[in-house]
């Protein structure tokens, strides 16, 4: 049975500027696949998908501000509903 979860940033993450959606709505992403790029003004970071699924909605656009616990996207997954961990941005380079 499919279930839906919100891709959120981990609690305690600082404020970032949303730079880019790396995958459009309707794309199947794999666990750990980078789905978005954020910046803190000095460095850029990728946000990995915590679980495989289909991106059905983005909540933020280029230039939007996001921080810990903020939702970035809605993803539909196959299988039994389960707790999906929040994402921690990974520094590029």
Order of alpha helices (4+ residues) and beta strands (2+ residues): beta-beta-beta-beta-beta-beta-beta-beta-beta
